[in-house]
Amino acid sequence: MVLNKDMLISRRIDNMFNIDYIKAIISKFLRTSNKNVKPNIQLQQLYDSNDYYEVLMLLQEYNLSQAMPFLACGMSCYFNNQVNENGLSNLKLSPQDIEDAKFIASCFGKTINYSDNNLSTLYTTLLGTTEFNYGMQTFPAGIFEDVFQCSSDHSLPIQPIVGESESDYYCRVLDYQISQFDNFPTERKSEALARAKRLASNFCNGKNRIYLIPFENVASNKTSFGDVEGLRDGKLSGKELEAKLDSLYSFEQLLQAFDVSITNGMSPYDNPNMTSEYGIAIYGTIASKGISFFEIDRMYDLIQKKARDMVYTDGDVIPNDFDLIMQESSRLKK
């Protein structure tokens, strides 16, 4: 069954749909200065008043209920202020954070390349499980894997403690990883931990968001399924870079080439490329008109909340099995 807008509003959120709640959400987002990027009150209510697993199903149903579906982009709170000011184009890490990340990675014998050829690239999928899971992540993959030495599946590497801040947790993670790395330069440990604290604090400061992007906003943008060699690794520049971009499909052409239909009752979700973990890369400036967002918890914060719903209290060690915590918490609420 595909839910229409009225059904989505009424399901499980009747008690939330009141003027005080709506005023609170609007007030919360008044600081958004880019008037084209706005909070999506309907989806915020949907997220706030449903269980994690129910939300995953309802998001896809919401997207299919629209006259034109949206692309979605789950993004760290790190970029909230940039999006508030300038929309979803040309999002950057600060020079200080790049320096900190490179310093820590080098202590583990790794080199991080943050060159993007000044090419604005945004990774998206259709609204649903894939993008929701990306939106729950604290760090971009390069920082999570090369700085904090964590798994590419974004599972938590060591057990959290109830009441422990996320930035403190990741400093503890790094301390643990240092202890497991035989060749870590001991004279750089204190500086590495201080840089990690600053870096983690910048990525744990606020709520992550999922942005909804109308198809028409990117119809003419150059697009690819996943990465294209040379576009983000610094291997191409100048005319070679322009030639590579020119060879790509626009988003509209990409849909046609891969038989992705949004008419005649067919669903874009039927094409696995549209929900792949590799994402749909959108290159260049993205028009902000009609873009909306809703805020979500990071996985770490959600685990902390669910642990408190169970028998855990401050100082208790939490199993670092996300699915186990979520399922047990849901069971206890029934």
Steps between C-alpha positions, in 0.01 A plus 500: 500500500620850418409756763367834391585820685190493719565142609861578583396791718242298687695182554647483849534878526150624570602608848799688359312700240426812700585865466749505788701218347506668158605832655783326683633348178475827309673690779776241508584560136464879478877532488498346150590804291485334158128554441486230232622223736223449753407254774254234395251510787305199378804272489633640827175396668520163330852443630437634851194286565587159354741222587823465303388201290159649428661824381706313241185360342300822523769713335485298180121503509508877542727541199278283281196700605643817345419615147875500438736304729802655666866415509630497856833580660579408860755742639700569815406794722851626420360649179177649639625858511647478151170371361308764692705768327573361154291190431640157409781611268872529571492352851848492652691391807680785675878528450550432873296180488684381190830568675387309810378204295820480297715522815323212675485282187873551441570360847348174376702515178205611288463789257166674454436679172233767534554638150171532313621719212266766638221291347179505701376140535200383699416134555130415507257210476124472510352568842510178698719262699834568326492877539351478848793284611748743344325783680556328835877485456716740698799537266572480127656166408855639470499638853323198651737248340834683466490724808309294756603169337146365498326246278359601163159364607483786755436267793613634837847357572479482880211498745350840590426599858165645601536876548832524312503784247561397142815711468642340817406159366697552178801627692483175696473313169815668372684431826407133461611491135832658594555226759442238230740656250859396562665777300305798627747785581454532878630857504204603283229326704396801712476726196308236305244463781461878531444531126252210511303672775474818293408307186239283672344800674445670163318194364292439815358849534132490408261272314575333171260561214348327202444736207234444234594624154238532223596313183460816293770677705768270358347402162782667304784428746766253394443176688639152555415189697782496755841658449668565169878454500683830484220729610572500874847353537695790351618298199329724246501875460441770243382382158525131598262560788261695277508224239423235761203700629374566147498125434256434784123486478288774648268369771209507255702303242616256769141415588422437135815294436429266791123479442413670827136601468300729725183479291250234396483359851861379499718567800857636485562271799478206260843592363770395753735776379265757652544364854852359478745567782735649238255782447406727215773761466373844400768736365493877497277760660162377621202734496364550852137571412265243648763317706382400847645305790420327826731433791597155624707350779844365435538129567699569818234730647224258404679215679535720809127579494395141447734374773325730746166357385628165619672416831818702446597797718792746502835323502367170361673346200270464197532214248635648177247305294269763352235259371486315833447822695235628259306173489507450877392859563212464253390174664491653848279786378230263374 
